[in-house]
Amino acid sequence: MLFLSVPQAFYGIPAVLIAECKSRIDKGLMTDVLDEFDHVLGRSVDTYSDEVDETQANQMIEAAIDQYYIQQDKNGMLLFMEVMVTRMQQAGEVIVPYITENPFMSEEQISKVKAGDTISLDHDVRLKIETVKDADEKEWIGVFTSSEEMHKGSAGNVQMNQSIESILRLALNWEQVNGIVINPFGKYIQMTKKMIELLINGYEYNENERKSKDDENN
């Protein structure tokens, strides 16, 4: 399976943290990626929009994954990092599959339902995020950029849109999983918890910087 390495999660992280992370990774390509990514941060910082079409916007992620498969180099990694941070800044969402631990309705109720009916349930329905396993039987949260990607395989019986930020935070704090995998049924990319942690730290740092600048201008 394809694993992206720690440098791909860098975005707007303070210099001290970047230096510390550089000291923990292999020299060469990965260090070059960090150095170059430090120069492209400005292209993502101010990427905000009041209205964002989720389907079209997530095509940015799909295109970045495609380019990574084609290039297999640091430029592909840099593109993926930029896009992920941009989508977080736009409050972007992905599709997350859930499974129900108890049925919505009995077979008798289902047989009586007609198109357009409004249904009221007389019981709570428990939902659980459906995870996927890699070749080593490690579990990951599978998320999808579009319904087309989701329908390439079998993904739960309930699907919900969730913000990229919220699902990253969930994966980070869920002991059972190793991280998230984007589009597990097609061209996919896995993000480990270490990558997620670095990405969130960088995102928060830049959000604070942006807010500080806004306050200065007001």
Backbone as ProteinMPNN parsed JSONL, in Angstrom:
{"seq_chain_A": "MLFLSVPQAFYGIPAVLIAECKSRIDKGLMTDVLDEFDHVLGRSVDTYSDEVDETQANQMIEAAIDQYYIQQDKNGMLLFMEVMVTRMQQAGEVIVPYITENPFMSEEQISKVKAGDTISLDHDVRLKIETVKDADEKEWIGVFTSSEEMHKGSAGNVQMNQSIESILRLALNWEQVNGIVINPFGKYIQMTKKMIELLINGYEYNENERKSKDDENN", "coords_chain_A": {"N_chain_A": [[0.832, -1.192, 0.0], [0.344, 2.349, -0.502], [2.238, 4.661, 1.204], [2.49, 7.889, 2.454], [5.031, 10.085, 3.561], [6.214, 11.705, 6.627], [6.995, 14.446, 5.94], [4.988, 15.382, 4.236], [2.97, 16.466, 5.692], [3.606, 18.941, 6.574], [2.871, 22.287, 7.214], [3.013, 25.63, 7.556], [4.273, 25.463, 10.064], [5.939, 26.415, 13.057], [9.391, 27.529, 12.99], [11.11, 26.218, 14.797], [9.812, 23.785, 15.314], [9.786, 22.703, 12.745], [12.532, 22.34, 12.319], [13.052, 20.435, 14.281], [11.529, 18.26, 13.363], [12.764, 17.799, 10.925], [15.131, 16.747, 11.803], [14.419, 14.213, 12.456], [13.859, 12.723, 10.253], [14.79, 10.987, 7.2], [17.652, 12.121, 5.422], [18.091, 14.083, 2.391], [15.815, 13.605, -0.177], [13.4, 13.95, 1.343], [14.056, 15.992, 3.14], [14.553, 18.028, 1.363], [11.994, 18.377, 0.37], [10.696, 19.505, 2.574], [12.085, 21.928, 2.777], [11.407, 23.165, 0.33], [8.641, 23.263, 0.553], [8.337, 25.116, 2.509], [8.601, 27.426, 1.109], [6.371, 27.632, -0.462], [4.198, 28.091, 1.064], [2.879, 30.56, 1.232], [1.188, 30.62, -0.945], [-1.015, 29.281, -0.197], [-2.036, 30.355, 2.136], [-3.855, 32.536, 1.97], [-6.072, 31.498, 0.721], [-9.17, 31.638, 0.551], [-12.733, 31.326, 0.418], [-16.066, 32.43, 0.094], [-18.115, 30.914, -0.957], [-18.044, 27.614, -1.762], [-18.008, 24.975, -3.971], [-18.421, 21.774, -3.032], [-18.016, 19.306, -4.398], [-16.612, 20.025, -6.739], [-14.455, 21.326, -5.543], [-13.212, 19.268, -4.1], [-12.212, 17.862, -6.183], [-9.784, 18.907, -6.53], [-8.258, 17.598, -4.616], [-8.369, 14.994, -5.62], [-7.066, 15.372, -8.057], [-4.547, 16.067, -7.131], [-3.758, 13.688, -5.92], [-3.694, 12.051, -8.184], [-1.569, 13.27, -9.557], [0.488, 12.741, -7.788], [0.746, 9.97, -8.042], [1.599, 9.872, -10.674], [3.958, 11.439, -10.763], [5.505, 10.688, -8.501], [7.315, 12.004, -6.834], [8.917, 14.747, -5.041], [7.563, 17.038, -5.852], [4.971, 16.176, -6.376], [4.228, 15.48, -3.802], [4.338, 17.947, -2.512], [2.284, 19.306, -3.811], [0.04, 17.823, -2.976], [0.083, 18.384, -0.219], [-0.339, 21.166, -0.182], [-2.917, 21.329, -1.269], [-4.501, 19.915, 0.611], [-4.289, 21.541, 2.896], [-5.39, 23.89, 1.892], [-8.038, 23.058, 1.439], [-8.825, 22.578, 4.067], [-8.745, 25.176, 5.025], [-10.851, 26.196, 3.632], [-12.934, 25.091, 4.943], [-13.502, 22.547, 4.037], [-15.142, 19.436, 3.091], [-15.444, 15.843, 3.436], [-16.705, 12.609, 2.431], [-17.9, 10.348, 4.78], [-18.209, 6.995, 5.637], [-20.647, 5.19, 7.529], [-21.785, 2.555, 9.699], [-24.781, 0.987, 10.795], [-25.578, -0.065, 14.034], [-27.899, -1.11, 14.884], [-31.039, -1.829, 13.316], [-32.727, 0.604, 11.204], [-35.483, 0.422, 10.618], [-38.122, -2.03, 10.931], [-38.733, -4.966, 8.87], [-41.417, -5.034, 8.238], [-42.183, -2.35, 8.561], [-40.63, -1.171, 6.575], [-41.798, -2.231, 4.282], [-44.121, -0.788, 4.109], [-43.452, 1.777, 3.525], [-43.563, 4.583, 1.37], [-42.489, 6.386, -1.544], [-41.439, 9.652, -0.825], [-42.553, 9.749, 1.674], [-42.507, 10.877, 5.085], [-40.52, 9.849, 7.708], [-40.68, 8.807, 11.061], [-38.769, 7.768, 13.761], [-39.039, 5.46, 16.461], [-37.041, 4.851, 18.165], [-33.589, 4.99, 19.224], [-30.899, 5.202, 16.907], [-27.853, 3.731, 16.531], [-24.753, 4.744, 15.303], [-21.724, 3.788, 13.717], [-18.443, 4.469, 12.74], [-17.234, 3.138, 9.759], [-14.369, 1.217, 9.283], [-11.35, 0.582, 7.366], [-9.057, -2.024, 6.432], [-5.54, -2.548, 6.066], [-2.947, -4.403, 4.303], [-1.534, -5.413, 6.407], [-3.385, -5.773, 8.325], [-3.957, -3.524, 9.786], [-6.01, -0.887, 10.991], [-7.811, 1.767, 9.399], [-9.43, 4.943, 9.01], [-11.612, 5.249, 6.435], [-12.149, 7.658, 3.988], [-13.926, 9.677, 1.571], [-13.644, 11.56, -1.434], [-15.713, 12.027, -3.143], [-19.007, 10.892, -4.189], [-18.76, 9.209, -6.325], [-16.206, 8.083, -6.004], [-16.669, 6.708, -3.636], [-18.539, 4.786, -4.422], [-17.053, 2.973, -5.779], [-16.539, 0.791, -4.34], [-17.726, -1.132, -1.507], [-19.225, 0.665, 0.985], [-20.246, 1.033, 3.997], [-23.644, 1.56, 5.311], [-24.71, 3.982, 5.716], [-23.986, 7.284, 4.852], [-22.161, 10.212, 5.534], [-21.473, 13.708, 5.262], [-18.566, 15.207, 6.435], [-16.464, 17.634, 8.002], [-13.128, 18.103, 6.874], [-11.252, 18.806, 8.772], [-12.488, 17.952, 11.194], [-12.644, 15.149, 10.903], [-9.988, 14.478, 10.732], [-9.115, 15.185, 13.279], [-10.619, 13.396, 14.77], [-9.558, 10.929, 13.943], [-6.994, 11.215, 14.917], [-7.32, 11.031, 17.658], [-8.377, 8.543, 18.086], [-7.723, 5.484, 19.263], [-7.89, 3.001, 18.057], [-7.382, 3.184, 15.332], [-4.943, 3.757, 12.686], [-4.808, 6.067, 11.281], [-6.007, 8.046, 8.538], [-7.345, 7.053, 5.351], [-7.562, 8.241, 2.153], [-9.959, 7.913, -0.324], [-10.067, 4.901, -0.517], [-10.818, 2.856, -2.314], [-9.889, 3.401, -4.791], [-7.433, 5.323, -6.413], [-5.437, 5.942, -3.835], [-4.458, 7.657, -0.792], [-2.673, 7.449, 2.187], [-2.733, 8.821, 5.458], [-0.812, 9.053, 8.199], [-1.042, 9.103, 11.834], [0.939, 10.75, 12.844], [1.477, 12.423, 10.701], [-1.017, 13.647, 10.494], [-1.16, 15.007, 12.928], [0.909, 16.886, 12.653], [-0.042, 18.307, 10.471], [-2.434, 19.433, 11.46], [-1.389, 21.013, 13.533], [0.105, 22.844, 12.044], [-1.917, 24.01, 10.509], [-3.497, 25.232, 12.506], [-1.656, 27.05, 13.488], [-1.325, 28.788, 11.305], [-3.94, 29.737, 11.064], [-4.17, 31.21, 13.407], [-2.244, 33.139, 12.899], [-3.387, 34.423, 10.703], [-5.734, 35.459, 11.836], [-4.623, 37.22, 13.652], [-3.473, 39.091, 11.946], [-5.768, 40.049, 10.741], [-6.978, 41.28, 12.918], [-5.178, 43.325, 13.374], [-5.557, 44.868, 11.145], [-8.094, 45.818, 11.474]], "CA_chain_A": [[0.0, 0.0, 0.0], [1.094, 3.587, -0.622], [2.335, 5.479, 2.399], [3.186, 9.151, 2.343], [5.862, 10.236, 4.744], [5.962, 12.824, 7.524], [7.094, 15.784, 5.368], [3.797, 15.793, 3.517], [1.998, 17.094, 6.583], [4.081, 20.235, 7.02], [2.267, 23.505, 6.69], [2.995, 26.763, 8.466], [4.71, 25.08, 11.4], [7.029, 27.266, 13.499], [10.718, 27.082, 12.558], [11.686, 25.281, 15.761], [9.197, 22.479, 15.104], [10.263, 22.193, 11.463], [13.9, 21.863, 12.517], [12.984, 19.201, 15.067], [11.031, 17.189, 12.508], [13.804, 17.501, 9.939], [16.164, 15.931, 12.437], [13.895, 12.868, 12.684], [13.586, 12.031, 8.999], [15.941, 10.719, 6.357], [18.164, 13.254, 4.66], [17.907, 13.933, 0.951], [14.557, 14.019, -0.798], [12.4, 14.412, 2.295], [14.466, 17.283, 3.665], [14.335, 18.977, 0.267], [10.555, 18.647, 0.318], [10.38, 20.446, 3.65], [12.642, 23.232, 2.428], [10.632, 23.756, -0.75], [7.282, 23.53, 1.024], [8.404, 26.337, 3.293], [8.532, 28.557, 0.183], [5.086, 27.683, -1.158], [3.124, 28.292, 2.034], [2.151, 31.784, 0.948], [0.186, 30.422, -1.982], [-2.198, 28.665, 0.394], [-2.496, 31.048, 3.335], [-4.996, 33.419, 1.737], [-7.022, 30.836, -0.175], [-10.471, 31.546, 1.206], [-13.861, 31.597, -0.465], [-17.342, 32.405, 0.804], [-18.924, 29.848, -1.515], [-17.196, 26.581, -2.34], [-18.699, 23.772, -4.408], [-17.651, 20.694, -2.429], [-17.618, 18.305, -5.382], [-15.556, 20.583, -7.571], [-13.287, 21.623, -4.72], [-12.527, 18.02, -3.778], [-11.485, 17.403, -7.362], [-8.41, 19.346, -6.298], [-7.588, 16.514, -3.9], [-8.241, 13.875, -6.554], [-6.029, 15.725, -9.027], [-3.264, 16.014, -6.434], [-3.428, 12.27, -5.771], [-3.304, 11.592, -9.524], [-0.234, 13.78, -9.855], [1.467, 12.031, -6.964], [0.953, 8.667, -8.662], [2.342, 10.071, -11.919], [5.281, 11.993, -10.537], [6.235, 9.934, -7.481], [8.446, 12.801, -6.384], [8.602, 15.761, -4.038], [6.586, 17.992, -6.37], [3.662, 15.588, -6.143], [3.965, 15.569, -2.372], [4.076, 19.347, -2.199], [0.955, 19.632, -4.32], [-0.943, 17.205, -2.09], [0.076, 19.139, 1.038], [-0.983, 22.462, -0.414], [-4.353, 21.141, -1.493], [-5.148, 19.531, 1.863], [-4.381, 22.713, 3.761], [-6.352, 24.79, 1.266], [-9.391, 22.551, 1.691], [-9.123, 22.821, 5.477], [-9.023, 26.603, 5.156], [-12.168, 26.426, 3.039], [-13.893, 24.264, 5.69], [-13.86, 21.475, 3.113], [-15.735, 18.219, 3.642], [-15.315, 14.559, 2.751], [-17.775, 11.665, 2.759], [-17.466, 9.343, 5.757], [-19.209, 5.924, 5.738], [-20.997, 4.656, 8.844], [-22.643, 1.375, 9.724], [-25.74, 1.033, 11.898], [-25.475, -1.217, 14.925], [-29.251, -1.659, 14.983], [-31.749, -1.42, 12.099], [-33.583, 1.788, 11.229], [-36.892, 0.017, 10.641], [-38.38, -3.453, 10.747], [-39.113, -5.3, 7.498], [-42.821, -4.662, 8.071], [-42.226, -0.907, 8.37], [-40.037, -0.877, 5.267], [-42.745, -2.611, 3.227], [-45.215, 0.187, 4.067], [-42.938, 3.101, 3.182], [-43.713, 4.994, -0.019], [-41.64, 7.506, -1.931], [-41.91, 10.948, -0.356], [-43.03, 9.66, 3.054], [-41.663, 11.333, 6.183], [-40.431, 8.736, 8.651], [-40.293, 9.094, 12.438], [-38.314, 6.555, 14.437], [-39.412, 5.392, 17.872], [-35.89, 4.352, 18.91], [-32.308, 5.562, 18.825], [-30.102, 4.411, 15.968], [-26.437, 3.939, 16.803], [-23.901, 4.721, 14.121], [-20.31, 3.535, 13.962], [-17.634, 4.697, 11.543], [-16.691, 1.918, 9.162], [-12.935, 1.317, 9.027], [-10.783, -0.328, 6.37], [-7.808, -2.639, 6.878], [-4.505, -2.705, 5.055], [-2.422, -5.764, 4.177], [-1.027, -5.822, 7.718], [-4.543, -5.817, 9.22], [-4.079, -2.283, 10.547], [-7.256, -0.207, 10.641], [-7.778, 3.169, 9.006], [-10.722, 5.532, 8.66], [-11.69, 5.508, 5.005], [-12.982, 8.804, 3.615], [-14.05, 9.78, 0.12], [-13.763, 12.913, -1.966], [-16.954, 12.13, -3.921], [-19.831, 9.681, -4.188], [-18.208, 8.32, -7.351], [-15.112, 7.331, -5.382], [-17.246, 5.818, -2.628], [-19.26, 3.696, -5.065], [-16.119, 2.028, -6.394], [-16.53, -0.367, -3.457], [-18.837, -1.176, -0.562], [-18.862, 1.555, 2.083], [-21.271, 1.29, 5.002], [-25.026, 1.732, 4.849], [-25.04, 5.387, 5.935], [-22.86, 8.149, 4.517], [-22.334, 11.588, 6.0], [-20.421, 14.675, 4.974], [-17.926, 15.765, 7.621], [-15.351, 18.51, 7.665], [-11.818, 17.453, 6.855], [-10.616, 19.049, 10.07], [-13.091, 17.139, 12.255], [-12.313, 13.732, 10.741], [-8.573, 14.351, 11.069], [-9.011, 15.208, 14.743], [-11.178, 12.142, 15.259], [-8.574, 9.87, 13.696], [-5.842, 11.456, 15.786], [-7.641, 10.652, 19.04], [-8.986, 7.21, 18.117], [-6.625, 4.535, 19.435], [-8.081, 1.809, 17.227], [-6.961, 3.371, 13.944], [-3.611, 4.294, 12.419], [-4.936, 7.345, 10.605], [-7.066, 8.008, 7.536], [-6.977, 6.768, 3.966], [-8.458, 8.968, 1.255], [-10.38, 7.131, -1.498], [-9.439, 3.578, -0.409], [-11.194, 1.919, -3.378], [-9.278, 3.816, -6.054], [-6.104, 5.858, -6.143], [-5.586, 6.363, -2.444], [-3.327, 8.165, -0.022], [-2.821, 7.254, 3.625], [-2.136, 9.819, 6.332], [-0.601, 8.505, 9.531], [-1.378, 10.031, 12.913], [2.003, 11.748, 12.95], [1.226, 13.393, 9.64], [-2.228, 14.391, 10.85], [-0.826, 15.909, 14.027], [1.698, 17.981, 12.108], [-0.911, 19.096, 9.603], [-3.339, 20.215, 12.304], [-0.59, 22.036, 14.209], [0.416, 23.877, 11.07], [-3.171, 24.686, 10.156], [-3.864, 26.097, 13.626], [-0.676, 28.134, 13.548], [-1.642, 29.743, 10.252], [-5.212, 30.376, 11.385], [-3.885, 32.222, 14.423], [-1.526, 34.223, 12.229], [-4.346, 35.146, 9.867], [-6.62, 36.218, 12.715], [-3.845, 38.323, 14.221], [-3.346, 40.109, 10.901], [-7.093, 40.658, 10.576], [-7.195, 42.17, 14.06], [-4.324, 44.494, 13.188], [-6.109, 45.682, 10.062], [-9.404, 46.359, 11.87]], "C_chain_A": [[0.875, 1.253, 0.0], [1.062, 4.356, 0.681], [3.058, 6.771, 2.058], [3.929, 9.379, 3.644], [5.602, 11.543, 5.469], [6.043, 14.187, 6.853], [5.824, 16.261, 4.693], [2.799, 16.506, 4.406], [2.435, 18.484, 7.015], [3.319, 21.366, 6.382], [2.28, 24.56, 7.772], [3.434, 26.448, 9.876], [5.876, 25.977, 11.806], [8.388, 26.662, 13.179], [11.327, 26.047, 13.5], [11.133, 23.878, 15.547], [9.653, 21.867, 13.787], [11.661, 21.614, 11.616], [13.918, 20.544, 13.273], [12.542, 18.036, 14.2], [12.042, 16.815, 11.441], [14.855, 16.569, 10.524], [15.732, 14.486, 12.614], [13.641, 12.095, 11.4], [14.866, 11.841, 8.215], [16.349, 11.975, 5.604], [17.871, 13.04, 3.18], [16.573, 14.465, 0.493], [13.584, 14.619, 0.203], [12.765, 15.777, 2.872], [14.279, 18.37, 2.618], [12.864, 19.362, 0.17], [10.177, 19.674, 1.37], [10.871, 21.846, 3.308], [11.803, 23.921, 1.357], [9.219, 24.11, -0.289], [7.234, 24.816, 1.831], [8.259, 27.57, 2.405], [7.174, 28.678, -0.498], [3.915, 27.946, -0.218], [2.268, 29.497, 1.693], [1.062, 31.616, -0.077], [-1.093, 29.847, -1.403], [-2.82, 29.503, 1.503], [-3.765, 31.849, 3.097], [-6.036, 32.812, 0.808], [-8.341, 30.619, 0.543], [-11.568, 31.873, 0.207], [-15.14, 31.501, 0.338], [-18.211, 31.253, 0.331], [-18.019, 28.84, -2.22], [-18.055, 25.387, -2.712], [-17.868, 22.578, -3.96], [-17.147, 19.686, -3.457], [-16.471, 18.808, -6.238], [-14.29, 20.828, -6.764], [-12.515, 20.357, -4.379], [-11.855, 17.392, -4.986], [-10.039, 17.865, -7.303], [-7.62, 18.244, -5.602], [-7.352, 15.339, -4.832], [-7.131, 14.137, -7.568], [-4.645, 15.651, -8.392], [-2.816, 14.569, -6.237], [-2.98, 11.697, -7.112], [-1.88, 12.021, -9.848], [0.831, 13.082, -9.028], [1.768, 10.662, -7.56], [1.799, 8.795, -9.929], [3.786, 10.465, -11.643], [6.134, 11.168, -9.577], [7.464, 10.702, -6.997], [7.979, 13.892, -5.426], [7.583, 16.783, -4.532], [5.158, 17.481, -6.178], [3.265, 15.672, -4.689], [3.598, 16.994, -1.972], [2.676, 19.759, -2.635], [-0.123, 19.071, -3.403], [-1.053, 17.978, -0.781], [-0.653, 20.464, 0.888], [-2.497, 22.323, -0.52], [-5.072, 20.797, -0.197], [-5.319, 20.727, 2.794], [-5.395, 23.71, 3.206], [-7.781, 24.348, 1.552], [-9.78, 22.721, 3.16], [-9.469, 24.287, 5.694], [-10.402, 26.951, 4.612], [-13.276, 25.691, 3.786], [-14.406, 23.132, 4.812], [-14.358, 20.225, 3.813], [-15.389, 17.0, 2.796], [-16.485, 13.678, 3.17], [-17.212, 10.587, 3.675], [-18.547, 8.272, 5.872], [-19.398, 5.446, 7.174], [-21.781, 3.359, 8.659], [-23.563, 1.492, 10.934], [-25.621, -0.239, 12.72], [-26.834, -1.826, 15.22], [-30.055, -1.107, 13.808], [-32.586, -0.162, 12.296], [-35.041, 1.388, 11.432], [-36.99, -1.495, 10.491], [-38.76, -3.702, 9.289], [-40.563, -4.909, 7.221], [-42.956, -3.164, 7.815], [-41.708, -0.52, 6.99], [-41.032, -1.147, 4.152], [-43.871, -1.593, 3.062], [-44.762, 1.583, 3.633], [-43.098, 3.367, 1.693], [-42.805, 6.192, -0.298], [-42.251, 8.819, -1.471], [-42.417, 10.94, 1.063], [-42.012, 10.257, 4.016], [-41.697, 10.272, 7.273], [-39.993, 9.234, 10.022], [-39.921, 7.781, 13.112], [-38.69, 6.611, 15.911], [-38.273, 4.852, 18.727], [-34.629, 5.037, 18.399], [-31.597, 4.622, 17.857], [-28.629, 4.744, 16.206], [-25.623, 3.78, 15.522], [-22.445, 4.521, 14.529], [-19.546, 3.749, 12.663], [-17.082, 3.369, 11.046], [-15.215, 2.133, 8.849], [-12.521, 0.339, 7.936], [-9.455, -0.852, 6.899], [-6.816, -2.725, 5.729], [-3.988, -4.14, 5.061], [-1.895, -6.306, 5.498], [-2.124, -5.866, 8.775], [-4.644, -4.594, 10.133], [-5.304, -1.52, 10.056], [-7.048, 1.282, 10.371], [-9.213, 3.654, 8.812], [-10.697, 5.836, 7.169], [-12.626, 6.671, 4.728], [-12.934, 8.978, 2.105], [-14.248, 11.23, -0.311], [-15.063, 13.118, -2.724], [-17.74, 10.835, -3.809], [-19.328, 8.694, -5.232], [-17.082, 7.472, -6.784], [-15.657, 6.317, -4.383], [-17.894, 4.6, -3.263], [-18.358, 2.747, -5.85], [-16.003, 0.756, -5.557], [-17.755, -0.333, -2.57], [-18.453, -0.387, 0.682], [-20.051, 1.85, 2.976], [-22.674, 1.371, 4.439], [-25.553, 3.132, 5.136], [-23.793, 6.202, 5.596], [-23.162, 9.572, 4.963], [-21.168, 12.449, 5.54], [-19.877, 15.218, 6.29], [-16.76, 16.635, 7.192], [-14.042, 17.732, 7.734], [-11.138, 17.618, 8.203], [-11.171, 18.12, 11.144], [-12.707, 15.668, 12.126], [-10.834, 13.489, 11.021], [-8.392, 14.316, 12.583], [-9.553, 13.909, 15.349], [-10.174, 11.01, 15.108], [-7.39, 9.991, 14.645], [-6.085, 10.94, 17.196], [-8.246, 9.259, 19.182], [-7.879, 6.159, 18.14], [-6.692, 3.36, 18.467], [-7.493, 1.949, 15.826], [-5.566, 3.976, 13.851], [-3.646, 5.683, 11.793], [-6.105, 7.291, 9.641], [-6.489, 7.605, 6.186], [-8.027, 7.436, 3.087], [-8.7, 8.138, 0.003], [-9.766, 5.724, -1.521], [-9.763, 2.608, -1.533], [-10.573, 2.274, -4.731], [-7.831, 4.205, -5.831], [-6.158, 6.516, -4.772], [-4.298, 6.943, -1.882], [-3.644, 7.965, 1.453], [-2.114, 8.371, 4.381], [-2.037, 9.232, 7.734], [-0.951, 9.55, 10.588], [-0.313, 11.111, 13.073], [1.816, 12.827, 11.904], [0.034, 14.274, 9.972], [-1.924, 15.421, 11.934], [-0.058, 17.123, 13.522], [0.844, 18.905, 11.245], [-1.841, 19.991, 10.412], [-2.587, 21.33, 13.021], [-0.27, 23.191, 13.267], [-0.795, 24.687, 10.677], [-3.567, 25.67, 11.254], [-2.931, 27.299, 13.727], [-1.014, 29.208, 12.522], [-2.967, 30.456, 10.493], [-5.007, 31.48, 12.417], [-3.167, 33.424, 13.817], [-2.483, 35.077, 11.403], [-5.257, 36.023, 10.716], [-5.898, 37.416, 13.328], [-3.703, 39.457, 13.214], [-4.676, 40.826, 10.677], [-7.373, 41.657, 11.692], [-6.379, 43.456, 13.909], [-4.904, 45.442, 12.147], [-7.444, 46.327, 10.417], [-9.257, 47.497, 12.883]], "O_chain_A": [[2.018, 1.214, 0.454], [-0.008, 4.668, 1.204], [4.123, 6.747, 1.441], [3.503, 8.918, 4.703], [4.857, 12.393, 4.981], [5.217, 15.044, 7.166], [5.613, 17.47, 4.592], [1.852, 17.104, 3.895], [1.708, 19.15, 7.752], [3.141, 21.407, 5.165], [1.624, 24.401, 8.801], [2.998, 27.119, 10.811], [6.729, 26.275, 10.97], [8.532, 25.442, 13.105], [11.985, 25.108, 13.053], [11.877, 22.898, 15.589], [9.882, 20.66, 13.706], [11.948, 20.531, 11.107], [14.697, 19.645, 12.954], [13.108, 16.946, 14.285], [12.168, 15.643, 11.087], [15.398, 15.711, 9.828], [16.562, 13.619, 12.89], [13.247, 10.93, 11.45], [15.894, 12.447, 8.517], [15.51, 12.782, 5.203], [17.456, 11.957, 2.767], [16.233, 15.622, 0.735], [13.004, 15.675, -0.05], [11.893, 16.623, 3.073], [13.895, 19.495, 2.94], [12.527, 20.52, -0.078], [9.423, 20.607, 1.092], [10.164, 22.831, 3.523], [11.519, 25.115, 1.458], [8.666, 25.133, -0.693], [6.224, 25.52, 1.839], [7.847, 28.632, 2.873], [6.859, 29.729, -1.057], [2.768, 28.016, -0.658], [1.048, 29.453, 1.852], [0.101, 32.385, -0.088], [-2.145, 29.913, -2.039], [-4.012, 29.372, 1.781], [-4.664, 31.842, 3.938], [-6.8, 33.54, 0.174], [-8.596, 29.541, 1.079], [-11.343, 32.619, -0.746], [-15.294, 30.604, 1.168], [-18.961, 30.675, 1.117], [-17.312, 29.187, -3.167], [-18.758, 24.84, -1.861], [-16.75, 22.379, -4.436], [-15.994, 19.258, -3.401], [-15.479, 18.108, -6.44], [-13.184, 20.57, -7.239], [-11.284, 20.371, -4.37], [-11.025, 16.495, -4.843], [-9.168, 17.283, -7.95], [-6.467, 17.983, -5.943], [-6.27, 14.752, -4.839], [-6.355, 13.241, -7.898], [-3.684, 15.226, -9.033], [-1.632, 14.259, -6.372], [-2.006, 10.948, -7.176], [-1.083, 11.23, -10.352], [1.944, 12.854, -9.501], [2.923, 10.237, -7.581], [2.62, 7.925, -10.22], [4.718, 9.899, -12.215], [7.328, 10.972, -9.803], [8.524, 10.117, -6.778], [6.808, 13.952, -5.05], [6.824, 17.337, -3.737], [4.252, 18.25, -5.858], [2.099, 15.907, -4.371], [2.669, 17.216, -1.197], [1.973, 20.47, -1.917], [-1.092, 19.762, -3.087], [-2.157, 18.203, -0.285], [-1.478, 20.835, 1.723], [-3.251, 23.101, 0.065], [-6.148, 21.334, 0.069], [-6.373, 20.9, 3.407], [-6.166, 24.303, 3.96], [-8.637, 25.173, 1.871], [-10.944, 22.98, 3.463], [-10.381, 24.607, 6.457], [-11.041, 27.893, 5.08], [-14.42, 25.661, 3.334], [-15.59, 22.798, 4.838], [-14.04, 19.98, 4.977], [-15.085, 17.109, 1.608], [-17.173, 13.97, 4.148], [-16.176, 9.989, 3.384], [-19.694, 8.597, 6.175], [-18.437, 5.315, 7.932], [-22.36, 3.106, 7.602], [-23.173, 2.029, 11.971], [-25.569, -1.343, 12.18], [-26.917, -2.936, 15.747], [-29.768, -0.003, 13.347], [-33.085, 0.109, 13.388], [-35.74, 1.93, 12.288], [-36.074, -2.15, 9.995], [-39.074, -2.764, 8.557], [-40.901, -4.504, 6.109], [-43.739, -2.744, 6.963], [-42.273, 0.346, 6.321], [-41.11, -0.387, 3.186], [-44.506, -1.531, 2.009], [-45.589, 2.465, 3.401], [-42.814, 2.507, 0.859], [-42.411, 6.913, 0.618], [-43.434, 9.074, -1.696], [-42.69, 12.002, 1.623], [-40.804, 10.16, 3.796], [-42.768, 9.848, 7.709], [-39.036, 10.001, 10.127], [-40.665, 6.803, 13.042], [-38.662, 7.674, 16.531], [-38.487, 4.444, 19.869], [-34.6, 5.588, 17.298], [-31.688, 3.4, 17.979], [-28.218, 5.899, 16.095], [-25.785, 2.819, 14.771], [-21.999, 5.027, 15.559], [-19.957, 3.264, 11.609], [-16.534, 2.58, 11.815], [-14.853, 3.125, 8.217], [-13.243, -0.607, 7.622], [-8.804, -0.201, 7.716], [-7.191, -2.944, 4.577], [-4.538, -4.995, 5.755], [-1.817, -7.52, 5.688], [-1.843, -5.981, 9.968], [-5.345, -4.632, 11.144], [-5.602, -1.505, 8.861], [-6.238, 1.951, 11.012], [-10.102, 2.867, 8.488], [-9.852, 6.598, 6.7], [-13.77, 6.672, 5.182], [-12.02, 8.49, 1.441], [-14.925, 12.011, 0.357], [-15.482, 14.257, -2.932], [-17.208, 9.807, -3.389], [-19.452, 7.482, -5.054], [-17.01, 6.273, -7.052], [-15.159, 5.194, -4.298], [-17.816, 3.5, -2.716], [-18.842, 1.826, -6.508], [-15.437, -0.239, -6.009], [-18.709, 0.397, -2.838], [-17.48, -0.72, 1.359], [-20.785, 2.81, 2.74], [-22.872, 1.264, 3.228], [-26.707, 3.438, 4.836], [-22.684, 5.854, 6.001], [-24.275, 10.07, 4.792], [-20.032, 11.986, 5.441], [-20.642, 15.64, 7.157], [-16.144, 16.403, 6.151], [-13.88, 16.824, 8.549], [-10.521, 16.684, 8.715], [-10.404, 17.557, 11.926], [-12.469, 15.005, 13.136], [-10.462, 12.416, 11.495], [-7.613, 13.519, 13.106], [-9.004, 13.394, 16.323], [-9.965, 10.226, 16.034], [-6.853, 8.989, 15.116], [-5.16, 10.465, 17.855], [-8.591, 8.845, 20.289], [-7.178, 5.97, 17.145], [-5.663, 2.791, 18.103], [-7.143, 0.949, 15.198], [-5.073, 4.611, 14.784], [-2.638, 6.39, 11.775], [-7.082, 6.581, 9.881], [-5.303, 7.792, 5.918], [-9.226, 7.222, 3.259], [-7.752, 7.707, -0.654], [-9.025, 5.391, -2.446], [-9.05, 1.619, -1.701], [-10.72, 1.529, -5.7], [-7.089, 3.504, -5.143], [-6.841, 7.521, -4.579], [-3.209, 6.745, -2.421], [-4.745, 8.273, 1.911], [-1.032, 8.811, 3.992], [-3.049, 8.949, 8.375], [-1.132, 10.727, 10.278], [-0.629, 12.256, 13.4], [1.978, 14.013, 12.191], [0.063, 15.486, 9.763], [-2.376, 16.564, 11.863], [-0.341, 18.254, 13.918], [0.991, 20.126, 11.285], [-2.017, 21.166, 10.09], [-3.076, 22.456, 13.112], [-0.363, 24.361, 13.641], [-0.716, 25.906, 10.527], [-3.93, 26.811, 10.966], [-3.361, 28.416, 14.013], [-0.992, 30.399, 12.833], [-3.109, 31.635, 10.17], [-5.599, 32.555, 12.313], [-3.441, 34.572, 14.169], [-2.396, 36.305, 11.408], [-5.525, 37.175, 10.374], [-6.481, 38.487, 13.502], [-3.799, 40.632, 13.569], [-4.718, 42.036, 10.456], [-7.927, 42.731, 11.46], [-6.838, 44.538, 14.273], [-4.763, 46.661, 12.251], [-7.881, 47.267, 9.753], [-10.257, 48.065, 13.322]]}, "name": "protein", "num_of_chains": 1, "seq": "MLFLSVPQAFYGIPAVLIAECKSRIDKGLMTDVLDEFDHVLGRSVDTYSDEVDETQANQMIEAAIDQYYIQQDKNGMLLFMEVMVTRMQQAGEVIVPYITENPFMSEEQISKVKAGDTISLDHDVRLKIETVKDADEKEWIGVFTSSEEMHKGSAGNVQMNQSIESILRLALNWEQVNGIVINPFGKYIQMTKKMIELLINGYEYNENERKSKDDENN"}
